[in-house]
């Protein structure tokens, strides 16, 4: 009998493959995205030091529905503003093994419009 893998296990394997090459440095930190069924979370990470420089989420912004594209766009705008305060203008985008579609794409486009470069 063939055991079917859960979609999150497949995503984690995909993310591990991507993480072999995508790293965040002090000059160009990594913008990591995690989405759940109800919320979306994003962090700016310096992998050389292993530190989180900034983070934002639909929970932090107290969005009524963080599970839609509008909520993701607000989170993207917020993380870009926090990055600007830290004088970070270039990041490496790490989509976390998710498809660049829907909420992930909305977050990325909003961060680009707010001034982040990736």
C-alpha positions as CSV (number, residue, x, y, z in Angstrom):
1,X,0.0,0.0,0.0
2,X,1.3,3.4,-1.0
3,X,1.2,6.0,1.8
4,X,0.0,9.4,0.6
5,X,2.0,12.3,1.9
6,X,0.3,15.3,3.5
7,X,0.5,18.5,1.5
8,X,2.4,20.2,4.3
9,X,5.0,17.5,4.2
10,X,5.5,18.1,0.5
11,X,5.7,21.8,1.1
12,X,8.4,21.3,3.8
13,X,10.4,19.2,1.4
14,X,10.1,21.8,-1.3
15,X,11.1,24.5,1.2
16,X,14.2,22.5,2.3
17,X,15.3,22.3,-1.3
18,X,15.0,26.0,-1.8
19,X,16.7,26.8,1.5
20,X,19.9,25.1,0.2
21,X,20.4,28.1,-2.0
22,X,18.4,30.9,-0.5
23,X,20.1,32.6,2.4
24,X,19.9,35.9,4.1
25,X,22.9,38.1,4.7
26,X,23.5,41.3,6.6
27,X,23.4,43.2,3.2
28,X,20.4,41.3,1.8
29,X,18.3,39.5,4.5
30,X,15.8,36.8,3.7
31,X,12.1,37.7,3.7
32,X,10.3,34.5,4.8
33,X,6.6,33.8,4.4
34,X,4.5,31.4,6.4
35,X,0.7,31.0,5.8
36,X,-1.8,29.0,7.8
37,X,-5.5,28.5,7.0
38,X,-6.4,31.6,9.0
39,X,-3.4,33.8,9.2
40,X,-0.2,34.9,7.4
41,X,3.2,35.6,8.9
42,X,6.4,37.2,7.5
43,X,9.9,37.7,8.9
44,X,13.1,39.4,7.8
45,X,15.9,37.1,8.8
46,X,19.7,37.4,8.8
47,X,20.9,33.8,8.4
48,X,24.6,34.6,9.1
49,X,23.8,35.6,12.7
50,X,20.6,33.6,13.0
51,X,18.5,36.6,14.0
52,X,15.1,37.9,13.1
53,X,15.4,41.6,12.2
54,X,11.7,42.3,11.8
55,X,8.4,40.5,11.6
56,X,4.8,41.1,10.9
57,X,1.6,39.1,10.8
58,X,-2.1,39.3,10.4
59,X,-2.4,38.5,14.1
60,X,-0.1,41.4,15.0
61,X,-2.1,43.8,12.9
62,X,-5.3,42.4,14.4
63,X,-6.9,41.8,11.0
64,X,-10.4,40.3,11.1
65,X,-9.6,38.0,8.2
66,X,-5.9,37.4,7.7
67,X,-6.6,34.5,5.3
68,X,-7.3,36.6,2.3
69,X,-5.3,38.6,-0.3
70,X,-6.2,41.9,1.2
71,X,-4.9,40.9,4.6
72,X,-1.7,39.6,3.1
73,X,-1.2,42.9,1.2
74,X,-1.5,44.8,4.5
75,X,1.1,42.5,6.1
76,X,3.4,43.1,3.1
77,X,3.0,46.8,3.4
78,X,3.7,46.7,7.1
79,X,6.9,44.6,6.8
80,X,8.2,46.9,4.1
81,X,7.7,49.9,6.4
82,X,9.5,48.1,9.2
83,X,12.3,47.3,6.9
84,X,12.6,50.9,5.8
85,X,13.0,51.9,9.5
86,X,15.9,49.4,9.8
87,X,17.4,50.8,6.6
88,X,16.8,47.6,4.7
89,X,15.9,48.1,1.1
90,X,16.9,44.8,-0.6
91,X,15.8,41.4,0.5
92,X,15.8,37.8,-0.8
93,X,12.3,36.5,-1.1
94,X,11.7,33.1,0.4
95,X,8.1,31.9,-0.4
96,X,8.4,29.1,2.2
97,X,7.7,26.3,-0.3
98,X,4.3,27.8,-1.2
99,X,3.3,28.6,-4.8
100,X,3.8,32.2,-5.8
101,X,0.1,32.7,-6.1
102,X,-2.8,34.2,-4.1
103,X,-1.8,35.4,-0.7
104,X,1.9,34.9,-1.1
105,X,1.9,36.9,-4.4
106,X,-0.3,39.7,-2.8
107,X,2.1,40.0,0.1
108,X,5.1,40.2,-2.2
109,X,3.6,42.8,-4.6
110,X,2.5,45.0,-1.7
111,X,6.0,44.9,-0.2
112,X,7.5,45.8,-3.6
113,X,5.0,48.7,-3.9
114,X,6.0,49.9,-0.4
115,X,9.7,50.1,-1.5
116,X,11.3,46.7,-0.8
117,X,13.5,45.4,-3.6
118,X,13.7,41.7,-4.5
